[in-house]
Amino acid sequence: MTVAAVVDRVASGTWSDFGCEVNALPPAELFDRYERSRFLYPAKRARLAPYWPLILENWQRARRAGELLHWVASHEEPGGGWASLTSWRSTHAGWQTQHLVSSGTLAGGRAVMLAAQAVRMAERRDVAAQNWFSPSNRFAALAFGTIGRSLGPEHSLVAPGDYVMVPLALARALRPDGSAGSVAELDGGACPELAELARRCRGAVYARAEGLDGDDLRLADVDRLYRLVGLRRHRRIWVLYDASGAVRAAALAYRGPLGFNFSFLENRCDVLIAPGLDATETRRATDALLAAARHAYADFEPAAVPLTTATPADHLILAGAEPVRPYTRALWLAEAYPDLYRHIDELYAQRLRGRGVYPRSNA
């Protein structure tokens, strides 16, 4: 299928065209299905237990806003099979898609994945979307880890990294070396130096997808939408200047409703370190930024800074930080939505060949 054919097919795409519903499952029922399918396995459920009532409340509040903040696509099969996919608004026009879960039905997974792309294409409001996955997840690695080839580097990015929980007590105990430079928090306006750092560290797709080339770095407009249902979504940013006044590193402290992602990625602290810094300079920059960014997490229930980084954090782990897991982030711009649709469709076609039927689509 060509890109033009994809665009024509989904020009007026709706959830029902793919046999799907949106926000039909109450969060409590969805979570129960997660447990029965073992997506929410016992160890993870135990880890979330202290915060479970708040997580459930946050999902319930978001559901009141319809598809404005958070949506859950679901597909039910006559024989009892089901699949679901969720996504939530991360930035002004950027969404984080996650939790592709099913009872073992490939057709259902295909339905929710393609429906999601079709609806987003038809609405034409997005700038980008992203997905985080463990490299050990073979399907996710195949579906999203290969988008650089299918979508092209000008429209997509696959960025490996590590996820480490740094206890607030450890972050408070860090004693940044003054030779690292000076740290300052940015206001909400545009910062071309930050955008350039982001492009140097992760590329233009990352800078655009995260809205770092815009003039609302604190996500104030997004926060206003979340406040409509009693939730918050904002971002604080600290940058590290060297002696010449150049920006050498940054910490992007995202805050959002706890448990939108079961690994708490909605509250991640993304650290960017300029290429070219040696190991000692990288460690000093990381420590200086964490010591500052911890203030954004003073009311974070797990009492930690959820650090996402592409640079080594071994010294923090040795000091008591918890290595959660390696994570790979896949980002793609809206211009590549038709390409991703085709990529996913072809992937499922290979897997479904000779193994059941496609869900009905009138798109």
Buried (B, 14 or more C-beta within 10 A) or exposed (E): EEEEEBBEBBEEBBBBBBBBBBBBBBBEEBBEBBEEBEBBEEEBBEBBEEBEEBBBBBBEBBBBBEBEBBBBBBBBBEEEBBBBBBBBBBBBBBBBBBBBBBBEBBBBBBBBBBBBBBBBBBEEEBBBBBBBBBEEBEEBBEBBBBBBEBBBEEBBBBBEBBBBBBBBEBBEEBEBBEEBBEBEBBEBEBBEBBBBBBBBBBBBBBBBBBBBBBEBBBBEBBBEBBEEBEBEBBBBBBBBBBEEEEBBBBBBBBBBBBBBBBBBBBBBBBBBBBEEBEEEBBBBBBBBBBBBBBBBBEEBBBEBBBBBBBBBBEBBBEBEBBEBEEBBBBBBBBBBBBBBBBBBBEBBEEBBEEEBEBBEBEB
